[in-house]
Each structure stands twice: as C-alpha cells, then as structure tokens.
Amino acid sequence: MIPAILKKYDKEFPHFDDGRINYTNTTAAAALNILLQHSKQLLILKRSSAVSISPNSWSTLTGYLDELKTVKEKALEEIAEETGINADMISSIIEKKSIKFTDNVYGKNWTIFPVVVFLKYKPAVRLNWENKSYKWIKFSEIEKHQLRFFKKVHKPL
C-alpha cells in the first residue's frame, strides 16, 4: 500500500521532469531509513560530498519516498541502487511504523519509514555516487559512528 502522506505530497509538492517529487525547497519530506543486517552486523555507508543531506557522514541507507510506490518497492529500489544488493540476497524485510520529527539543521519535517532488511549472506557492496565507502559494524559500535537520528528512527531495535 502506498503511504497516505506520500499521496498527499505527490499532490501538493513540485515534481522533477522525470515525475519524482521534488523535496528540495519544501518544509516536509517522506523518506526511508533502511537497516541492512547480516548476522549481528549492520552495513553503514559514508555519504559522499555530493549529497545535500548529511554529506561526508556515516549513515544507514536512506532515500526519499519520491514516487507513488510502496515502502517495500522503494526500499528494494534504493538498496539495489546504492549498494548493488538485489532482492535475491534478502531473506526478509520488516517495515516498522513511520515516525515524524522536525530536523532543525535542514529545516524539514520528516516522515521516516524505517525498514529492517536481513540478508542471506554478506554480499559484495557496489556503491553509487551517493556514498563513498562502507563498512560492516557491530551494533555495539553504532554510537562511535554518530549515525544521525538512528536512535530516534530505530528504537527499539
């Protein structure tokens, strides 16, 4: 099912030429925050300097909900696009309840759709332009990497 907030934003906000919702100058946005897990490890990504939100910082996989697709469809698309991991490598996907909060740094009222993805094995990761490096970490190492909004979005794990 396509989230109601996404349908609302699709009607109210401007669009790019390719039809995606353009959140650039909006005060609200809908996005995914995806935990990619294998065994007891989490994949984190170092964002490139070319991205507009949190450049050069460590993050879980994220992506705007900018098309009229289900959370699962968009999550699979973002995972493949940013890491090269495809659906055949995934054992299960859990969609958690969306959360809303205000980010004063970027001036956005976010609606975040947390998704937890369990991988069948630890695959080779192929990054696109949005990220410049990656690593697998233990959950006990999350604090050390200062993942923005991690506790707010993925609480409780």
Helices and strands as residue ranges (DSSP letters): H 4-12, E 28-38, E 41-47, E 58-59, E 61-64, H 71-83, G 87-89, E 90-95, E 99-103, E 108-119, E 131-138, G 139-141, G 143-145, H 150-153
